């Protein structure tokens, strides 16, 4: 599993990119707070915060929960590939993701 190998040697930038996609996905799914999603899937809010901010790598088991419940593919979180992401979620998540980019970045 390439995601696992990437996670083992994840750079800070890669962790932040995955965290940004996780946060954008959470918002696209309608969970306006970390607490709401954390409670829905049974994780502690501080853990979710660390994943979203890139302090810790988003674990594959958590992305698997997203896949099972909301059809969020691993490739979206770990590689930014929206191919199998539902159109409505993809559109919203990509719009949210653009909010995280620094001014002038493409």
C-alpha positions as CSV (number, residue, x, y, z in Angstrom):
1,X,0.0,0.0,0.0
2,X,1.8,3.2,-1.2
3,X,-0.1,5.4,1.3
4,X,1.4,3.4,4.2
5,X,4.9,3.8,2.9
6,X,4.3,7.5,2.3
7,X,3.0,7.9,5.9
8,X,6.0,6.2,7.4
9,X,8.4,8.8,6.0
10,X,5.9,11.7,5.8
11,X,7.4,15.1,5.5
12,X,5.9,18.0,7.4
13,X,4.6,19.4,4.1
14,X,3.0,16.1,3.1
15,X,1.3,15.8,6.5
16,X,0.0,19.3,6.1
17,X,-1.3,18.6,2.6
18,X,-3.1,15.5,3.8
19,X,-4.4,17.4,6.8
20,X,-5.7,20.2,4.6
21,X,-7.6,17.7,2.4
22,X,-9.0,16.1,5.6
23,X,-10.2,19.4,6.9
24,X,-11.7,20.4,3.5
25,X,-13.4,17.0,3.3
26,X,-14.9,17.4,6.8
27,X,-16.3,20.8,5.9
28,X,-17.6,19.5,2.5
29,X,-19.4,16.6,4.4
30,X,-21.2,19.3,6.5
31,X,-19.3,18.9,9.7
32,X,-18.6,22.5,10.6
33,X,-16.7,21.6,13.7
34,X,-14.0,19.1,14.4
35,X,-16.0,18.0,17.5
36,X,-19.0,17.0,15.3
37,X,-17.0,14.7,13.1
38,X,-14.9,13.4,16.0
39,X,-18.1,12.4,17.9
40,X,-19.7,10.9,14.8
41,X,-16.7,8.5,14.2
42,X,-15.6,8.0,17.8
43,X,-12.2,9.7,17.9
44,X,-11.0,12.4,20.3
45,X,-11.2,15.9,18.9
46,X,-7.5,16.7,19.8
47,X,-6.4,13.8,17.6
48,X,-8.5,15.1,14.7
49,X,-7.0,18.6,15.2
50,X,-3.5,17.2,15.0
51,X,-4.3,15.4,11.8
52,X,-5.9,18.4,10.2
53,X,-3.1,20.8,11.2
54,X,-0.4,18.4,10.0
55,X,1.1,17.9,13.4
56,X,0.5,14.2,13.0
57,X,-0.1,12.1,9.9
58,X,-3.7,11.2,9.1
59,X,-3.8,7.4,9.7
60,X,-5.0,5.0,7.1
61,X,-7.5,3.5,9.5
62,X,-9.3,6.8,9.9
63,X,-9.4,7.4,6.1
64,X,-10.9,3.9,5.9
65,X,-13.7,5.1,8.2
66,X,-14.3,8.0,5.8
67,X,-14.4,5.6,2.9
68,X,-16.8,3.2,4.5
69,X,-19.2,5.9,5.7
70,X,-19.0,8.6,3.0
71,X,-17.2,7.0,0.1
72,X,-14.1,9.3,0.5
73,X,-11.3,7.4,-1.3
74,X,-7.8,7.0,0.3
75,X,-6.3,8.5,-2.9
76,X,-8.1,11.8,-2.2
77,X,-6.7,12.3,1.3
78,X,-3.2,10.8,0.6
79,X,-2.5,12.0,-2.9
80,X,-5.1,14.7,-3.7
81,X,-6.6,12.6,-6.5
82,X,-10.4,13.3,-6.6
83,X,-11.2,10.8,-9.3
84,X,-13.5,8.5,-7.2
85,X,-14.7,11.3,-4.9
86,X,-18.4,12.1,-5.2
87,X,-18.9,15.1,-7.4
88,X,-20.7,17.2,-4.7
89,X,-18.0,16.5,-2.1
90,X,-15.2,17.0,-4.6
91,X,-16.4,20.4,-5.7
92,X,-17.0,21.6,-2.1
93,X,-13.7,20.1,-0.8
94,X,-11.6,21.6,-3.6
95,X,-13.2,25.0,-3.0
96,X,-12.4,24.8,0.7
97,X,-8.9,23.6,-0.1
98,X,-8.2,26.7,-2.1
99,X,-8.9,28.7,1.0
100,X,-5.9,27.1,2.6
101,X,-3.4,28.2,-0.1
102,X,-1.3,31.3,0.5
103,X,-2.3,34.5,-1.4
104,X,-1.0,34.3,-5.0
105,X,-0.5,30.5,-4.9
106,X,-2.0,28.5,-7.7
